[in-house]
Amino acid sequence: MNLALIGYGNVGRALVRLLRQKRRPFPFTITGIHTLRHGTAVNPAGLSDGLPEAPHFGPRAASIEEFLDAARAEIAVELTTLNPSTGEPAISHIRAALARGMHVATANKGPLAHAYADLRDEAARAGLGFRFESAVMDGAPVFNLWRHTMPGVKVLGFTGALNSTSKVVIETMERGGSFDDGLAAARKMGITEADGAFDVEGWDSAAKTAALANVLMDARATPQQVSTRGITRLTPERMQEIVREGKTVRLISRGRRTASGLSLRVRAEVLNRCDLLACTPGTSNLILFHTDLMGTFGTVSINPGVEQTAYGVFSDLVELSRGVDGADVVNGNGGVGRHQR
Ligand SMILES: NC(=O)c1ccc[n+]([C@@H]2O[C@H](COP(=O)([O-])OP(=O)(O)OC[C@H]3O[C@@H](n4cnc5c(N)ncnc54)[C@H](OP(=O)(O)O)[C@@H]3O)[C@@H](O)[C@H]2O)c1
């Protein structure tokens, strides 16, 4: 199947490495790559080698529409920078791809946090697939877990330590380093957002919280509606005090249904070291789902890197290439499922 990549940064490059590694059992071809500053590479017959690691970029296509028309791919892969305030331009990129009959896979949580229900319905109406496994918890199954294995289960809430960058910053300060040392270390790992402030101010977590609520709880929330406080007020001195008390800090996302609606919040919480939310190492992420039929259960990803994010996108591509019924819908009972036809 032919792919058009929109964005070719850390995740895009890792995805191409993975596609090269698995090219024999999973033969994808890239027909176009569109970026912001590096220009555009496009050939509807396939870029040189089919999966070029160092594509030759020409002048930037004048618009996303011009790029997609030229690439003529079956799947558009949206991997541009997160904009947690609006979800754009990724939302427009996805709409342009759906309007051209292309399935969409994205690792960008902005569109889920701002326009999930509309995009889901647009894809379903067009009989197209819309997949986003890497938007939360990198490649670890979160959305596909619900889609494929939890029929009839209603999500009552979730609790997650979902932001790796804040964890690296906290652990750096626990070892005596500065806030900026921690941010630089996370940036070196390729796990920060393009603007690292989004991670430490809690915007990345707020976008993930809204995305989870929108997909799993049919919330129609935006990151602005998530009550959010990041870790920016933490100092190395305060962290040392917390360490002496045998505790640590994690940026925690919480969502739950209440009598008056949904409660969504992100906070830097002081936790005992043995708290389940605190005891995973390094960049690890963890999410617990609170449900009606399955009680509380969760998913952990130990030290994920950009390769795992790429894997989440890869899993979406494989699923799309196998055929979809074009319907990622939240059922009345809160489970992610296919259309009941
Ligand atoms: N990195 C991770 O570990 C991770 C994990 C989960 C999810 N994600 C999500 O995955 C997405 C990509 O992350 P990343 O780390 O690969 O970001 P990145 O390294 O900053 O790369 C972003 C890419 O998007 C391109 N771009 C930005 N605006 C564009 C526009 N208007 N039109 C076309 N291209 C545009 C950039 O072009 P230039 O190269 O020309 O600047 C660049 O190639 C983000 O939404 C992020 O939230 C990342």
The ligand as an SDF file (V2000), in Angstrom:
LIG
                    3D

 48 52  0  0  0  0  0  0  0  0999 V2000
    8.4230   11.9240   19.6410 N   0  0  0  0  0  0  0  0  0  0  0  0
    7.6660   11.0850   20.3430 C   0  0  0  0  0  0  0  0  0  0  0  0
    8.1930   10.2660   21.1060 O   0  0  0  0  0  0  0  0  0  0  0  0
    6.1680   11.0930   20.1860 C   0  0  0  0  0  0  0  0  0  0  0  0
    5.3920   10.1810   20.9270 C   0  0  0  0  0  0  0  0  0  0  0  0
    3.9960   10.1340   20.7260 C   0  0  0  0  0  0  0  0  0  0  0  0
    3.4020   11.0240   19.8410 C   0  0  0  0  0  0  0  0  0  0  0  0
    4.1840   11.9340   19.1710 N   0  0  0  0  0  0  0  0  0  0  0  0
    3.5090   12.8720   18.2480 C   0  0  0  0  0  0  0  0  0  0  0  0
    3.9710   12.6280   16.9300 O   0  0  0  0  0  0  0  0  0  0  0  0
    4.0020   13.8420   16.1810 C   0  0  0  0  0  0  0  0  0  0  0  0
    5.3860   14.0180   15.5670 C   0  0  0  0  0  0  0  0  0  0  0  0
    6.3440   14.0710   16.5980 O   0  0  0  0  0  0  0  0  0  0  0  0
    7.8930   14.2460   16.2510 P   0  0  0  0  0  0  0  0  0  0  0  0
    8.6290   14.0110   17.5330 O   0  0  0  0  0  0  0  0  0  0  0  0
    8.2490   13.4550   15.0380 O   0  0  0  0  0  0  0  0  0  0  0  0
    7.9240   15.8050   15.8770 O   0  0  0  0  0  0  0  0  0  0  0  0
    9.1190   16.6140   15.1620 P   0  0  0  0  0  0  0  0  0  0  0  0
   10.4040   15.8590   15.2800 O   0  0  0  0  0  0  0  0  0  0  0  0
    9.0480   17.9900   15.7020 O   0  0  0  0  0  0  0  0  0  0  0  0
    8.6930   16.6220   13.6130 O   0  0  0  0  0  0  0  0  0  0  0  0
    7.5480   17.2820   13.1630 C   0  0  0  0  0  0  0  0  0  0  0  0
    7.5220   17.2280   11.6420 C   0  0  0  0  0  0  0  0  0  0  0  0
    6.3330   17.8840   11.1980 O   0  0  0  0  0  0  0  0  0  0  0  0
    6.6710   18.7740   10.1310 C   0  0  0  0  0  0  0  0  0  0  0  0
    5.6830   19.8520   10.1100 N   0  0  0  0  0  0  0  0  0  0  0  0
    5.3510   20.7230   11.0850 C   0  0  0  0  0  0  0  0  0  0  0  0
    4.3410   21.5480   10.6730 N   0  0  0  0  0  0  0  0  0  0  0  0
    4.0260   21.1570    9.4030 C   0  0  0  0  0  0  0  0  0  0  0  0
    3.1010   21.5970    8.4300 C   0  0  0  0  0  0  0  0  0  0  0  0
    2.2800   22.6230    8.6700 N   0  0  0  0  0  0  0  0  0  0  0  0
    3.0710   20.9520    7.2340 N   0  0  0  0  0  0  0  0  0  0  0  0
    3.8820   19.9230    6.9650 C   0  0  0  0  0  0  0  0  0  0  0  0
    4.7950   19.4550    7.8490 N   0  0  0  0  0  0  0  0  0  0  0  0
    4.8640   20.0650    9.0440 C   0  0  0  0  0  0  0  0  0  0  0  0
    8.0720   19.2500   10.4580 C   0  0  0  0  0  0  0  0  0  0  0  0
    8.6990   19.7680    9.2740 O   0  0  0  0  0  0  0  0  0  0  0  0
   10.2390   20.2320    9.2550 P   0  0  0  0  0  0  0  0  0  0  0  0
   11.0460   18.9460    9.3900 O   0  0  0  0  0  0  0  0  0  0  0  0
   10.4500   20.8540    7.9480 O   0  0  0  0  0  0  0  0  0  0  0  0
   10.3880   21.1330   10.4350 O   0  0  0  0  0  0  0  0  0  0  0  0
    8.7080   17.9360   10.9540 C   0  0  0  0  0  0  0  0  0  0  0  0
    9.1410   17.1570    9.8640 O   0  0  0  0  0  0  0  0  0  0  0  0
    3.6170   14.9650   17.1610 C   0  0  0  0  0  0  0  0  0  0  0  0
    2.2660   15.3030   16.9790 O   0  0  0  0  0  0  0  0  0  0  0  0
    3.8360   14.3370   18.5330 C   0  0  0  0  0  0  0  0  0  0  0  0
    2.9460   14.8690   19.5040 O   0  0  0  0  0  0  0  0  0  0  0  0
    5.5350   11.9790   19.3050 C   0  0  0  0  0  0  0  0  0  0  0  0
  1  2  1  0
  2  3  2  0
  2  4  1  0
  4  5  1  0
  4 48  2  0
  5  6  2  0
  6  7  1  0
  7  8  2  0
  8  9  1  0
  8 48  1  0
  9 10  1  0
  9 46  1  0
 10 11  1  0
 11 12  1  0
 11 44  1  0
 12 13  1  0
 13 14  1  0
 14 15  2  0
 14 16  1  0
 14 17  1  0
 17 18  1  0
 18 19  2  0
 18 20  1  0
 18 21  1  0
 21 22  1  0
 22 23  1  0
 23 24  1  0
 23 42  1  0
 24 25  1  0
 25 26  1  0
 25 36  1  0
 26 27  1  0
 26 35  1  0
 27 28  2  0
 28 29  1  0
 29 30  1  0
 29 35  2  0
 30 31  1  0
 30 32  2  0
 32 33  1  0
 33 34  2  0
 34 35  1  0
 36 37  1  0
 36 42  1  0
 37 38  1  0
 38 39  2  0
 38 40  1  0
 38 41  1  0
 42 43  1  0
 44 45  1  0
 44 46  1  0
 46 47  1  0
M  CHG  2   8   1  16  -1
M  END
$$$$
